Amino acid sequence: MEIAFVLEKFILVTIIFGISLVIAMYSTYAERKVAAFLQDRLGPDRAGPFGIFQPLADGLKMFMKEEIVPANSNKWLFMVGPGLAMLTACIGTAVIPWGTAIQIGERVIPLQVTDINVGVLYIFGVVSLGVYGVMIGGWASNNKYSLLSAIRAASQNISYEIAMGLSIIALLLVSGTMSLKEIVEQQHGWHWNVIYQPIGFILFLICAFAETNRAPFDLPECETELIGGYHTEYSSMKLGFYLFAEYINMFVSSAVIAALYFGGYNYPGMDWVLQHTGTTIGPLIGTVVFFAKIFAFIFFFMWVRWTIPRFRYDQLMHLGWKVLIPLAIANVIVTGVVIAIVEKF
């Protein structure tokens, strides 16, 4: 294996990891600013111009706070929970294509850590593992409210993963591949999957809210019933890891939605731009466009949080099992019938 190849991948992983952390950090700032705007307030405005250093102050506070471990908790699992939540949140970025390959000198460098032919399954596997961080944290805390929150999170994720998987099946019938890179490339030139799969997109988007525990699906963190949810007993940077993991999950979910349904790094006039900007600057413009789509979805996540009230738990289960799953199955059947008719005629 070439040293240059290993170095390229190491640099790419480091850059993506750093960007994920920075976006997660400033998503907390954006969340508070969006909430303030919607509620006719100012939001953070003390730490730096317009409060832009507030995330740095919050991070420093997390590091400096006293770390308290409950006496009757499972000490080892209590530490493993936040780390597992953070790990599963970060590794989802490995299969996301951030742009077309750039050329530096004689080397062509793909802007994707790895392009596996089961990239969609990899994403689902990582999402499924994410709930273990919540479950372990809630159980290890030896707090009945935290445990109830963890059980809620597990049942919620299982329920909505089914509908999410079925919505993806319809997309895979259209694209014929599970490689995220190939799915994005097929959407070149305004052939965005949201046009062919609008119902699948809506289902996937709703399930993404539930999988990331974002309002109105934030039942595992329902403070009116469960104090603070599965991380009630956590403090210092362990709590920070759980909060960071939520925002990284939101970032990864937005990236996956943009890649699957909105063309990823594709945009109108892309061929003309690549022709006139070259093989180095051109792909980076596509990456900027991709991140613009991601930020649009992150804003949408925040907008919904401060607009729609939280569901009751029975409403959440009813929506998942009796509405979304039947609708997703119907979407798969209709998609299969339409594809069969088109191929025949």
Buried (B, 14 or more C-beta within 10 A) or exposed (E): EEEEEEEBBEEBBEEBBEBBBEBBBBBBBBBBBBBBBEEEEEBBBEBEEEBBBBBBBBBEEBEEEEEEBBEEBBEEBBBBBBBBBBBBBBBBBBBBBBBBEBEEEEEEBBBBBEBBEBBBBBBBBBBBBBBBBBBBBBBBBBBEBBBBBBBBBBBBBEBBBBBBBBBBBBBBBBBEBBBBBBBBBBBBEEEBBBEBBEBBBBBBBBBBBBBBBBBBBBBBBBEEBBBBBBBBBBBBBBBBBBBBBBBBBBBBBBBBBBBBBBBBBBBEEBEEBBEEEEEEEBBBBBBEBBBEBBBEBBBBBBBBBBEEEBBEBEEBBEBBBEEBBEBBBEBBEEBEEEBEEEEEE
